[in-house]
Amino acid sequence: MNKSACTTLDQSQSENSLETPPTVFNSAVGGGAAQWENWEQREEIRHGYIGVVMAFVELTSTAAQLYDKWMKRADPRTKDWLLMSSPLPQTIIISLYIVFVMVLGPRLMENRKPFDLKRVLILYNFSVVALSVYMSYEFVMSGWGTGYSFGCDLVDYSRSPQAMRMANTCWLYYFSKFIELLDTVFFVLRKKNNQISFLHVYHHSIMPFTWWFGVRFAPGGLGTFHALLNCIVHVIMYTYYGLSALGPAYQKYLWWKKHLTSIQLLQFVIVNLHIAQYFFMKDCPYPFPLFIYIIAVYGLVFLFLFLNFWYHAYTKGKRLPKITKLQNNNNNGLKNGKLE
């Protein structure tokens, strides 16, 4: 046997000794039992890693297949509209929003004075009022006041002027939810961190995310009634916010603050009643029943959250108007005409 052949054989034996488990001979020589145990542990870890990677690859592949299958049913009319190509862009925007308002923003403002945004808030709030009025009108004229029955109203996927008007209104409503993220940004910049509640952040985050699917798959029909109602409520809400931003001179006109939450509660009661009828219809071929279930769950969750807010804010008196608090304090401090 020549020298090169011997060298190749030695290398092969050396490599095999690294890849195979310790032999009985090695165990007899000493230290083999521990070596065998270590080898088994390494093999278990290696197989565990491989299993996790394979499971992740399989899960990703399955999710991609389901996504592709689901997207085949999407509305082709909205495919090329802004933010409609995939849910990824909005997911990034919403994630950045949550990070900023919950972590980054408060830290940046920690040692800074709050910004004076009076003029910005006046312009912003009354702009949202105008936008909400316009969207309310468009929802009414594209279906809810021109043919919808408030029952089993289906999506019109044609390219008729009426159907396209409804689809465009749905997209505008979806986009308005990103504009409303500024509500929380302004809280951060004004150092009003006490107003950044779970209810507030959850509401502002979930609305644009779920409405992407609404615009992409079902821009119209009975699933849009809650959007019309929400626009009407926002006209009232942002009118209040706009008047509040005008300053102390207008505080006397804001006695109806407590009723804002009542209006929001009424909104979710009506939404739940409207969507609940679907479950009692014998025949309603709505193309995406899953959306109906999501709206129903959404309505119930927010009804509960706003009831909880109402209880803590007003029943316990944490957010009673200043005049009411003063009256309550006076009533508690006076008994039989004497100050206690």
CYANA upper distance limits for C-alpha pairs under 8 A (distance plus 0.5 A):
  1 MET  CA      5 ALA  CA      6.93
  1 MET  CA      6 CYS  CA      7.32
  2 ASN  CA      6 CYS  CA      6.97
  3 LYS  CA      7 THR  CA      6.74
  4 SER  CA      8 THR  CA      6.72
  5 ALA  CA      9 LEU  CA      6.69
  6 CYS  CA     10 ASP  CA      6.65
  7 THR  CA     11 GLN  CA      6.75
  8 THR  CA     12 SER  CA      6.66
  9 LEU  CA     13 GLN  CA      6.68
 10 ASP  CA     14 SER  CA      6.59
 11 GLN  CA     15 GLU  CA      6.68
 12 SER  CA     16 ASN  CA      6.66
 13 GLN  CA     17 SER  CA      6.65
 14 SER  CA     18 LEU  CA      7.19
 15 GLU  CA     19 GLU  CA      7.06
 16 ASN  CA     20 THR  CA      6.46
 17 SER  CA     21 PRO  CA      8.21
 17 SER  CA     22 PRO  CA      8.37
 21 PRO  CA     36 TRP  CA      7.03
 21 PRO  CA     39 TRP  CA      7.11
 22 PRO  CA     26 ASN  CA      6.65
 22 PRO  CA     27 SER  CA      7.74
 22 PRO  CA     32 GLY  CA      7.08
 22 PRO  CA     35 GLN  CA      7.29
 22 PRO  CA     36 TRP  CA      6.19
 22 PRO  CA     39 TRP  CA      8.48
 23 THR  CA     27 SER  CA      7.00
 23 THR  CA     32 GLY  CA      8.29
 24 VAL  CA     28 ALA  CA      6.76
 24 VAL  CA     32 GLY  CA      8.22
 25 PHE  CA     29 VAL  CA      6.73
 26 ASN  CA     30 GLY  CA      7.04
 26 ASN  CA     31 GLY  CA      8.04
 26 ASN  CA     32 GLY  CA      5.69
 27 SER  CA     31 GLY  CA      6.72
 27 SER  CA     32 GLY  CA      4.11
 27 SER  CA     33 ALA  CA      6.19
 28 ALA  CA     32 GLY  CA      7.43
 31 GLY  CA     35 GLN  CA      6.81
 32 GLY  CA     36 TRP  CA      6.45
 33 ALA  CA     37 GLU  CA      6.73
 34 ALA  CA     38 ASN  CA      6.66
 35 GLN  CA     39 TRP  CA      6.65
 36 TRP  CA     40 GLU  CA      6.77
 37 GLU  CA     41 GLN  CA      6.77
 38 ASN  CA     42 ARG  CA      6.70
 39 TRP  CA     43 GLU  CA      6.69
 40 GLU  CA     44 GLU  CA      6.68
 41 GLN  CA     45 ILE  CA      6.73
 42 ARG  CA     46 ARG  CA      6.54
 43 GLU  CA     47 HIS  CA      6.53
 44 GLU  CA     48 GLY  CA      6.46
 45 ILE  CA     49 TYR  CA      6.70
 46 ARG  CA     50 ILE  CA      6.74
 47 HIS  CA     51 GLY  CA      6.52
 48 GLY  CA     52 VAL  CA      6.76
 49 TYR  CA     53 VAL  CA      6.68
 50 ILE  CA     54 MET  CA      6.54
 51 GLY  CA     55 ALA  CA      6.53
 52 VAL  CA     56 PHE  CA      6.61
 53 VAL  CA     57 VAL  CA      6.62
 54 MET  CA     58 GLU  CA      6.56
 55 ALA  CA     59 LEU  CA      6.51
 56 PHE  CA     60 THR  CA      6.49
 57 VAL  CA     61 SER  CA      6.51
 58 GLU  CA     62 THR  CA      6.58
 59 LEU  CA     63 ALA  CA      6.58
 60 THR  CA     64 ALA  CA      6.57
 61 SER  CA     65 GLN  CA      6.70
 62 THR  CA     66 LEU  CA      6.67
 63 ALA  CA     67 TYR  CA      6.51
 64 ALA  CA     68 ASP  CA      6.59
 65 GLN  CA     69 LYS  CA      6.58
 66 LEU  CA     70 TRP  CA      6.44
 67 TYR  CA     71 MET  CA      6.48
 68 ASP  CA     72 LYS  CA      6.91
 69 LYS  CA     73 ARG  CA      7.94
 70 TRP  CA     74 ALA  CA      7.67
 73 ARG  CA    217 PHE  CA      7.65
 74 ALA  CA     79 LYS  CA      8.46
 74 ALA  CA    216 ARG  CA      6.28
 74 ALA  CA    217 PHE  CA      5.13
 75 ASP  CA     79 LYS  CA      7.37
 75 ASP  CA    157 TYR  CA      7.83
 75 ASP  CA    216 ARG  CA      6.17
 75 ASP  CA    217 PHE  CA      5.58
 75 ASP  CA    218 ALA  CA      7.65
 77 ARG  CA    159 ARG  CA      8.43
 78 THR  CA     84 MET  CA      7.25
 78 THR  CA    167 ALA  CA      8.33
 78 THR  CA    215 VAL  CA      7.68
 78 THR  CA    216 ARG  CA      6.53
 79 LYS  CA     84 MET  CA      6.33
 79 LYS  CA     85 SER  CA      6.39
 79 LYS  CA    216 ARG  CA      7.55
 80 ASP  CA     84 MET  CA      6.84
 80 ASP  CA     85 SER  CA      6.70
 81 TRP  CA     85 SER  CA      7.80
 83 LEU  CA     87 PRO  CA      8.06
 83 LEU  CA     89 PRO  CA      6.93
 83 LEU  CA     90 GLN  CA      7.34
 84 MET  CA    212 TRP  CA      7.62
 84 MET  CA    216 ARG  CA      7.23
 87 PRO  CA     91 THR  CA      6.66
 87 PRO  CA    209 PHE  CA      8.30
 87 PRO  CA    212 TRP  CA      7.49
 88 LEU  CA     92 ILE  CA      6.78
 89 PRO  CA     93 ILE  CA      6.86
 90 GLN  CA     94 ILE  CA      6.52
 90 GLN  CA    208 PRO  CA      8.24
 90 GLN  CA    209 PHE  CA      7.41
 91 THR  CA     95 SER  CA      6.50
 91 THR  CA    209 PHE  CA      7.70
 92 ILE  CA     96 LEU  CA      6.64
 93 ILE  CA     97 TYR  CA      6.66
 94 ILE  CA     98 ILE  CA      6.75
 94 ILE  CA    205 SER  CA      6.65
 94 ILE  CA    209 PHE  CA      8.44
 95 SER  CA     99 VAL  CA      6.75
 96 LEU  CA    100 PHE  CA      6.54
 97 TYR  CA    101 VAL  CA      6.66
 97 TYR  CA    181 LEU  CA      8.03
 98 ILE  CA    102 MET  CA      6.31
 98 ILE  CA    103 VAL  CA      8.42
 98 ILE  CA    201 VAL  CA      7.95
 98 ILE  CA    205 SER  CA      8.25
 99 VAL  CA    103 VAL  CA      5.93
 99 VAL  CA    104 LEU  CA      6.64
100 PHE  CA    104 LEU  CA      5.07
100 PHE  CA    105 GLY  CA      5.35
100 PHE  CA    106 PRO  CA      8.33
101 VAL  CA    105 GLY  CA      5.84
101 VAL  CA    106 PRO  CA      7.36
101 VAL  CA    184 THR  CA      7.15
101 VAL  CA    185 VAL  CA      6.89
101 VAL  CA    188 VAL  CA      6.90
101 VAL  CA    196 ILE  CA      8.46
102 MET  CA    106 PRO  CA      7.43
103 VAL  CA    107 ARG  CA      6.90
104 LEU  CA    108 LEU  CA      6.70
105 GLY  CA    109 MET  CA      6.71
105 GLY  CA    188 VAL  CA      6.61
105 GLY  CA    189 LEU  CA      8.06
106 PRO  CA    110 GLU  CA      6.32
106 PRO  CA    188 VAL  CA      6.69
106 PRO  CA    191 LYS  CA      7.94
106 PRO  CA    193 ASN  CA      8.08
108 LEU  CA    112 ARG  CA      8.02
109 MET  CA    113 LYS  CA      7.70
109 MET  CA    114 PRO  CA      7.88
109 MET  CA    188 VAL  CA      7.98
109 MET  CA    189 LEU  CA      7.39
109 MET  CA    191 LYS  CA      7.54
114 PRO  CA    189 LEU  CA      6.45
114 PRO  CA    190 ARG  CA      4.95
114 PRO  CA    191 LYS  CA      6.04
115 PHE  CA    189 LEU  CA      6.27
115 PHE  CA    190 ARG  CA      5.71
116 ASP  CA    190 ARG  CA      7.55
117 LEU  CA    121 LEU  CA      6.39
117 LEU  CA    186 PHE  CA      8.41
117 LEU  CA    190 ARG  CA      8.04
118 LYS  CA    122 ILE  CA      6.76
118 LYS  CA    245 ALA  CA      6.56
118 LYS  CA    246 LEU  CA      7.81
119 ARG  CA    123 LEU  CA      6.75
120 VAL  CA    124 TYR  CA      6.44
121 LEU  CA    125 ASN  CA      6.34
121 LEU  CA    242 GLY  CA      7.54
121 LEU  CA    245 ALA  CA      6.79
122 ILE  CA    126 PHE  CA      6.73
122 ILE  CA    242 GLY  CA      5.72
122 ILE  CA    243 LEU  CA      8.26
122 ILE  CA    245 ALA  CA      6.20
122 ILE  CA    246 LEU  CA      7.12
123 LEU  CA    127 SER  CA      6.47
123 LEU  CA    242 GLY  CA      8.41
124 TYR  CA    128 VAL  CA      6.78
125 ASN  CA    129 VAL  CA      6.83
125 ASN  CA    238 TYR  CA      5.87
125 ASN  CA    239 THR  CA      7.45
125 ASN  CA    241 TYR  CA      6.80
125 ASN  CA    242 GLY  CA      5.51
126 PHE  CA    130 ALA  CA      6.75
126 PHE  CA    238 TYR  CA      7.19
126 PHE  CA    239 THR  CA      7.00
126 PHE  CA    242 GLY  CA      6.31
127 SER  CA    131 LEU  CA      6.68
128 VAL  CA    132 SER  CA      6.44
128 VAL  CA    234 HIS  CA      8.45
128 VAL  CA    235 VAL  CA      8.17
128 VAL  CA    238 TYR  CA      7.20
129 VAL  CA    133 VAL  CA      6.68
129 VAL  CA    234 HIS  CA      7.35
129 VAL  CA    235 VAL  CA      5.35
129 VAL  CA    236 ILE  CA      8.29
129 VAL  CA    238 TYR  CA      6.22
129 VAL  CA    239 THR  CA      6.80
130 ALA  CA    134 TYR  CA      6.77
130 ALA  CA    235 VAL  CA      8.17
131 LEU  CA    135 MET  CA      6.68
132 SER  CA    136 SER  CA      6.52
132 SER  CA    231 CYS  CA      5.55
132 SER  CA    232 ILE  CA      7.35
132 SER  CA    234 HIS  CA      6.90
132 SER  CA    235 VAL  CA      6.24
133 VAL  CA    137 TYR  CA      6.76
133 VAL  CA    231 CYS  CA      7.57
133 VAL  CA    232 ILE  CA      7.60
133 VAL  CA    235 VAL  CA      6.85
134 TYR  CA    138 GLU  CA      6.73
135 MET  CA    139 PHE  CA      6.57
135 MET  CA    169 THR  CA      7.05
135 MET  CA    172 LEU  CA      8.15
135 MET  CA    173 TYR  CA      7.48
135 MET  CA    228 LEU  CA      8.13
135 MET  CA    231 CYS  CA      7.20
136 SER  CA    140 VAL  CA      6.76
136 SER  CA    228 LEU  CA      6.15
136 SER  CA    229 LEU  CA      8.48
136 SER  CA    231 CYS  CA      6.17
136 SER  CA    232 ILE  CA      6.78
137 TYR  CA    141 MET  CA      6.60
138 GLU  CA    142 SER  CA      6.31
138 GLU  CA    165 ARG  CA      8.11
138 GLU  CA    166 MET  CA      7.93
138 GLU  CA    169 THR  CA      6.83
139 PHE  CA    143 GLY  CA      6.75
139 PHE  CA    144 TRP  CA      6.63
139 PHE  CA    145 GLY  CA      8.35
139 PHE  CA    166 MET  CA      7.12
139 PHE  CA    169 THR  CA      7.08
139 PHE  CA    228 LEU  CA      6.58
140 VAL  CA    144 TRP  CA      4.97
140 VAL  CA    145 GLY  CA      4.99
140 VAL  CA    146 THR  CA      7.39
140 VAL  CA    228 LEU  CA      8.21
141 MET  CA    145 GLY  CA      6.12
141 MET  CA    146 THR  CA      6.36
142 SER  CA    146 THR  CA      7.09
142 SER  CA    162 GLN  CA      6.12
142 SER  CA    163 ALA  CA      7.66
142 SER  CA    165 ARG  CA      6.33
142 SER  CA    166 MET  CA      5.58
143 GLY  CA    147 GLY  CA      6.12
143 GLY  CA    148 TYR  CA      5.91
143 GLY  CA    162 GLN  CA      8.18
143 GLY  CA    166 MET  CA      7.50
144 TRP  CA    148 TYR  CA      5.52
144 TRP  CA    149 SER  CA      8.17
144 TRP  CA    150 PHE  CA      8.03
144 TRP  CA    225 PHE  CA      8.26
148 TYR  CA    153 ASP  CA      6.52
148 TYR  CA    221 GLY  CA      8.35
149 SER  CA    153 ASP  CA      6.99
150 PHE  CA    222 LEU  CA      7.48
150 PHE  CA    274 HIS  CA      8.11
151 GLY  CA    222 LEU  CA      7.56
151 GLY  CA    274 HIS  CA      8.35
151 GLY  CA    277 GLN  CA      7.99
151 GLY  CA    278 TYR  CA      8.26
152 CYS  CA    221 GLY  CA      8.36
152 CYS  CA    222 LEU  CA      6.93
152 CYS  CA    278 TYR  CA      7.66
152 CYS  CA    284 CYS  CA      6.30
152 CYS  CA    286 TYR  CA      8.08
153 ASP  CA    221 GLY  CA      5.22
153 ASP  CA    222 LEU  CA      5.41
153 ASP  CA    286 TYR  CA      8.40
154 LEU  CA    220 GLY  CA      7.70
154 LEU  CA    221 GLY  CA      4.97
154 LEU  CA    222 LEU  CA      6.97
154 LEU  CA    285 PRO  CA      8.09
154 LEU  CA    286 TYR  CA      6.32
154 LEU  CA    287 PRO  CA      8.34
155 VAL  CA    218 ALA  CA      6.73
155 VAL  CA    219 PRO  CA      7.24
155 VAL  CA    220 GLY  CA      5.34
155 VAL  CA    221 GLY  CA      4.98
155 VAL  CA    222 LEU  CA      8.37
155 VAL  CA    286 TYR  CA      8.13
155 VAL  CA    287 PRO  CA      8.39
156 ASP  CA    163 ALA  CA      6.17
156 ASP  CA    220 GLY  CA      7.31
156 ASP  CA    221 GLY  CA      7.91
157 TYR  CA    163 ALA  CA      7.23
158 SER  CA    163 ALA  CA      6.68
158 SER  CA    164 MET  CA      8.14
159 ARG  CA    163 ALA  CA      6.59
159 ARG  CA    164 MET  CA      6.26
160 SER  CA    164 MET  CA      6.59
161 PRO  CA    165 ARG  CA      6.45
162 GLN  CA    166 MET  CA      6.94
163 ALA  CA    167 ALA  CA      6.83
163 ALA  CA    220 GLY  CA      8.38
164 MET  CA    168 ASN  CA      6.53
165 ARG  CA    169 THR  CA      6.66
166 MET  CA    170 CYS  CA      6.70
166 MET  CA    219 PRO  CA      7.33
166 MET  CA    220 GLY  CA      6.54
167 ALA  CA    171 TRP  CA      6.86
167 ALA  CA    215 VAL  CA      7.56
167 ALA  CA    219 PRO  CA      5.44
167 ALA  CA    220 GLY  CA      6.93
168 ASN  CA    172 LEU  CA      6.68
169 THR  CA    173 TYR  CA      6.62
170 CYS  CA    174 TYR  CA      6.71
170 CYS  CA    214 GLY  CA      8.48
170 CYS  CA    215 VAL  CA      6.54
170 CYS  CA    219 PRO  CA      6.30
170 CYS  CA    220 GLY  CA      7.77
170 CYS  CA    224 THR  CA      8.24
171 TRP  CA    175 PHE  CA      6.65
171 TRP  CA    215 VAL  CA      6.41
171 TRP  CA    219 PRO  CA      8.35
172 LEU  CA    176 SER  CA      6.58
173 TYR  CA    177 LYS  CA      7.27
173 TYR  CA    227 ALA  CA      7.97
174 TYR  CA    178 PHE  CA      8.04
174 TYR  CA    207 MET  CA      8.48
174 TYR  CA    208 PRO  CA      6.30
174 TYR  CA    211 TRP  CA      6.30
174 TYR  CA    212 TRP  CA      7.33
174 TYR  CA    215 VAL  CA      8.02
175 PHE  CA    179 ILE  CA      7.41
175 PHE  CA    208 PRO  CA      7.94
176 SER  CA    180 GLU  CA      6.81
177 LYS  CA    181 LEU  CA      7.16
177 LYS  CA    204 HIS  CA      7.64
177 LYS  CA    207 MET  CA      7.22
177 LYS  CA    208 PRO  CA      5.99
178 PHE  CA    182 LEU  CA      8.24
178 PHE  CA    208 PRO  CA      7.26
180 GLU  CA    204 HIS  CA      7.82
181 LEU  CA    185 VAL  CA      7.26
181 LEU  CA    204 HIS  CA      6.74
182 LEU  CA    186 PHE  CA      6.46
183 ASP  CA    187 PHE  CA      7.05
184 THR  CA    188 VAL  CA      6.86
184 THR  CA    196 ILE  CA      7.28
184 THR  CA    201 VAL  CA      8.14
185 VAL  CA    189 LEU  CA      6.79
186 PHE  CA    190 ARG  CA      6.51
187 PHE  CA    191 LYS  CA      6.43
187 PHE  CA    192 LYS  CA      5.33
187 PHE  CA    193 ASN  CA      6.84
187 PHE  CA    195 GLN  CA      7.62
187 PHE  CA    196 ILE  CA      7.67
188 VAL  CA    192 LYS  CA      6.52
188 VAL  CA    193 ASN  CA      6.61
192 LYS  CA    196 ILE  CA      7.90
195 GLN  CA    200 HIS  CA      8.46
196 ILE  CA    200 HIS  CA      6.63
196 ILE  CA    201 VAL  CA      7.25
197 SER  CA    201 VAL  CA      6.88
198 PHE  CA    202 TYR  CA      6.33
199 LEU  CA    203 HIS  CA      6.45
199 LEU  CA    305 LEU  CA      7.23
199 LEU  CA    306 PHE  CA      8.46
200 HIS  CA    204 HIS  CA      6.79
201 VAL  CA    205 SER  CA      6.51
202 TYR  CA    206 ILE  CA      6.46
203 HIS  CA    207 MET  CA      6.70
204 HIS  CA    208 PRO  CA      7.90
205 SER  CA    209 PHE  CA      7.26
206 ILE  CA    210 THR  CA      6.59
207 MET  CA    211 TRP  CA      6.57
208 PRO  CA    212 TRP  CA      6.76
209 PHE  CA    213 PHE  CA      8.10
210 THR  CA    214 GLY  CA      7.26
211 TRP  CA    215 VAL  CA      6.66
212 TRP  CA    216 ARG  CA      6.54
213 PHE  CA    217 PHE  CA      6.28
213 PHE  CA    218 ALA  CA      8.03
214 GLY  CA    218 ALA  CA      5.56
214 GLY  CA    219 PRO  CA      6.28
214 GLY  CA    223 GLY  CA      8.50
214 GLY  CA    291 PHE  CA      8.21
215 VAL  CA    219 PRO  CA      5.14
218 ALA  CA    223 GLY  CA      8.24
218 ALA  CA    287 PRO  CA      8.35
218 ALA  CA    288 PHE  CA      8.02
219 PRO  CA    224 THR  CA      8.00
220 GLY  CA    224 THR  CA      6.30
221 GLY  CA    225 PHE  CA      8.30
222 LEU  CA    275 ILE  CA      8.31
223 GLY  CA    275 ILE  CA      8.45
223 GLY  CA    291 PHE  CA      7.75
223 GLY  CA    292 ILE  CA      7.15
223 GLY  CA    295 ILE  CA      8.07
224 THR  CA    228 LEU  CA      7.22
225 PHE  CA    229 LEU  CA      6.90
225 PHE  CA    271 VAL  CA      8.03
226 HIS  CA    230 ASN  CA      6.44
226 HIS  CA    271 VAL  CA      6.21
227 ALA  CA    231 CYS  CA      6.69
228 LEU  CA    232 ILE  CA      6.99
229 LEU  CA    233 VAL  CA      6.81
229 LEU  CA    267 GLN  CA      7.25
229 LEU  CA    271 VAL  CA      8.50
230 ASN  CA    234 HIS  CA      6.59
230 ASN  CA    267 GLN  CA      7.81
231 CYS  CA    235 VAL  CA      6.88
232 ILE  CA    236 ILE  CA      7.43
233 VAL  CA    237 MET  CA      6.70
233 VAL  CA    263 ILE  CA      7.65
233 VAL  CA    264 GLN  CA      7.53
233 VAL  CA    267 GLN  CA      8.04
234 HIS  CA    238 TYR  CA      6.24
234 HIS  CA    239 THR  CA      8.50
235 VAL  CA    239 THR  CA      6.58
236 ILE  CA    240 TYR  CA      6.92
236 ILE  CA    260 LEU  CA      8.44
237 MET  CA    241 TYR  CA      6.90
237 MET  CA    260 LEU  CA      7.17
238 TYR  CA    242 GLY  CA      6.39
239 THR  CA    243 LEU  CA      6.69
240 TYR  CA    244 SER  CA      6.57
240 TYR  CA    254 LEU  CA      7.54
240 TYR  CA    257 LYS  CA      8.17
241 TYR  CA    245 ALA  CA      6.66
242 GLY  CA    246 LEU  CA      7.08
243 LEU  CA    247 GLY  CA      8.03
243 LEU  CA    250 TYR  CA      6.90
243 LEU  CA    251 GLN  CA      8.37
243 LEU  CA    254 LEU  CA      8.22
244 SER  CA    248 PRO  CA      8.27
244 SER  CA    250 TYR  CA      7.23
244 SER  CA    251 GLN  CA      7.06
244 SER  CA    254 LEU  CA      7.82
246 LEU  CA    250 TYR  CA      7.07
247 GLY  CA    251 GLN  CA      7.54
250 TYR  CA    254 LEU  CA      7.69
251 GLN  CA    255 TRP  CA      8.14
255 TRP  CA    321 PRO  CA      8.19
256 TRP  CA    260 LEU  CA      7.56
257 LYS  CA    261 THR  CA      8.41
257 LYS  CA    321 PRO  CA      8.15
258 LYS  CA    262 SER  CA      7.63
258 LYS  CA    314 TYR  CA      8.17
258 LYS  CA    320 LEU  CA      8.02
258 LYS  CA    321 PRO  CA      8.41
259 HIS  CA    263 ILE  CA      6.63
260 LEU  CA    264 GLN  CA      6.84
261 THR  CA    265 LEU  CA      6.59
261 THR  CA    306 PHE  CA      7.78
261 THR  CA    310 TRP  CA      7.36
262 SER  CA    266 LEU  CA      6.61
263 ILE  CA    267 GLN  CA      6.64
264 GLN  CA    268 PHE  CA      7.07
264 GLN  CA    306 PHE  CA      8.20
265 LEU  CA    269 VAL  CA      6.85
265 LEU  CA    303 LEU  CA      6.64
265 LEU  CA    306 PHE  CA      7.01
265 LEU  CA    307 LEU  CA      7.75
266 LEU  CA    270 ILE  CA      6.70
267 GLN  CA    271 VAL  CA      6.68
268 PHE  CA    272 ASN  CA      6.52
268 PHE  CA    299 GLY  CA      5.99
268 PHE  CA    300 LEU  CA      7.92
268 PHE  CA    302 PHE  CA      7.62
268 PHE  CA    303 LEU  CA      6.22
269 VAL  CA    273 LEU  CA      6.70
269 VAL  CA    299 GLY  CA      8.17
269 VAL  CA    303 LEU  CA      7.68
270 ILE  CA    274 HIS  CA      6.56
271 VAL  CA    275 ILE  CA      6.63
271 VAL  CA    296 ALA  CA      8.48
271 VAL  CA    299 GLY  CA      7.01
272 ASN  CA    276 ALA  CA      6.30
272 ASN  CA    296 ALA  CA      6.56
272 ASN  CA    299 GLY  CA      6.30
272 ASN  CA    300 LEU  CA      7.52
273 LEU  CA    277 GLN  CA      7.29
274 HIS  CA    278 TYR  CA      8.45
275 ILE  CA    279 PHE  CA      8.46
275 ILE  CA    292 ILE  CA      7.41
275 ILE  CA    295 ILE  CA      7.93
275 ILE  CA    296 ALA  CA      6.86
276 ALA  CA    280 PHE  CA      7.91
276 ALA  CA    296 ALA  CA      7.64
277 GLN  CA    281 MET  CA      6.99
278 TYR  CA    284 CYS  CA      7.86
278 TYR  CA    292 ILE  CA      8.40
288 PHE  CA    292 ILE  CA      7.90
289 PRO  CA    293 TYR  CA      7.15
290 LEU  CA    294 ILE  CA      6.78
291 PHE  CA    295 ILE  CA      6.65
292 ILE  CA    296 ALA  CA      6.67
293 TYR  CA    297 VAL  CA      6.64
294 ILE  CA    298 TYR  CA      6.37
295 ILE  CA    299 GLY  CA      6.48
296 ALA  CA    300 LEU  CA      6.80
297 VAL  CA    301 VAL  CA      6.54
298 TYR  CA    302 PHE  CA      6.66
299 GLY  CA    303 LEU  CA      6.50
300 LEU  CA    304 PHE  CA      6.72
301 VAL  CA    305 LEU  CA      6.70
302 PHE  CA    306 PHE  CA      6.41
303 LEU  CA    307 LEU  CA      6.57
304 PHE  CA    308 ASN  CA      6.66
305 LEU  CA    309 PHE  CA      6.68
306 PHE  CA    310 TRP  CA      6.48
307 LEU  CA    311 TYR  CA      6.68
308 ASN  CA    312 HIS  CA      6.87
309 PHE  CA    313 ALA  CA      6.23
310 TRP  CA    314 TYR  CA      6.09
310 TRP  CA    315 THR  CA      7.30
311 TYR  CA    315 THR  CA      5.29
311 TYR  CA    316 LYS  CA      6.89
312 HIS  CA    316 LYS  CA      5.69
312 HIS  CA    317 GLY  CA      7.56
312 HIS  CA    318 LYS  CA      7.03
313 ALA  CA    317 GLY  CA      6.16
313 ALA  CA    318 LYS  CA      5.19
313 ALA  CA    319 ARG  CA      5.26
313 ALA  CA    320 LEU  CA      7.54
314 TYR  CA    318 LYS  CA      6.62
314 TYR  CA    319 ARG  CA      6.26
314 TYR  CA    320 LEU  CA      6.22
317 GLY  CA    325 LYS  CA      8.31
320 LEU  CA    324 THR  CA      6.78
320 LEU  CA    325 LYS  CA      6.63
321 PRO  CA    325 LYS  CA      6.78
322 LYS  CA    326 LEU  CA      6.64
323 ILE  CA    327 GLN  CA      6.76
324 THR  CA    328 ASN  CA      6.63
325 LYS  CA    329 ASN  CA      6.62
326 LEU  CA    330 ASN  CA      6.66
327 GLN  CA    331 ASN  CA      6.61
328 ASN  CA    332 ASN  CA      6.59
329 ASN  CA    333 GLY  CA      6.48
330 ASN  CA    334 LEU  CA      6.59
331 ASN  CA    335 LYS  CA      8.07
333 GLY  CA    339 LEU  CA      6.04
333 GLY  CA    340 GLU  CA      5.97
334 LEU  CA    338 LYS  CA      5.89
334 LEU  CA    339 LEU  CA      5.14
334 LEU  CA    340 GLU  CA      6.68
335 LYS  CA    339 LEU  CA      6.98
335 LYS  CA    340 GLU  CA      7.46
